[in-house]
Amino acid sequence: MRRSHLKHLFVYGSLLHAATGHRAVDVLLRRDVRDAGAASIAGRLFDLGRYPGALKARDGARVHGRLLYVKRPRHVLRVLDRYEDYRVRRPKASEFLRASVNALLAGGGVRAAWVYWYNGRLRGRRLPSGRYDGHRGQSTRRLRPR
C-alpha cells in the first residue's frame, strides 16, 4: 500500500487520550479517529518531561500504544503535523518526524501506520517497559472503538 493511502496512526503518548489540552486536536480526536486496538512498534521510548518520544530501534525493544483508524487522513495529519511540530518542508527543524511503520496488533497481525518519531535532542530517561503513563493530569478517557 502506498504511504499516501495509510489510514492508521500508531500513538504512544499524549494522543492516547481524547484530551490533549489543544482544542483543535481534541475535536479531531473525537470526530475523525477511532481506536483500533492495542499495538506495538519496534523502538525505544523516552520520557521527555511533558510528553514522550520514540526512537527507531533494531534491538528487539518495543514501544506500546494504540492503533487509531483515521477517517480523513489528509485533514487529520495536517492538524497533527502542526501539533507534533513536524515540518514537511523542513524535516531537520522538526521536533518529530512522521513516517510509516509496521504496527504489531496485540491480537495478532500487522498493520501499516503512521507514527511520529522523536527528532529532537535526547534529554529524557529511557522507559524500558516501552509504555508511557505520564499523562500528567490529562483525561484518561479513551477514544471510541472503531
Beta strands, then each sheet from edge to edge (+ up, - down):
strand 1: 8-11
strand 2: 33-42
strand 3: 44-47
strand 4: 52-55
strand 5: 62-70
strand 6: 96-105
strand 7: 110-118
strand 8: 125-127
sheet 1: 1+ 5- 2+ 6- 7+
sheet 2: 4+ 3- 8+
end
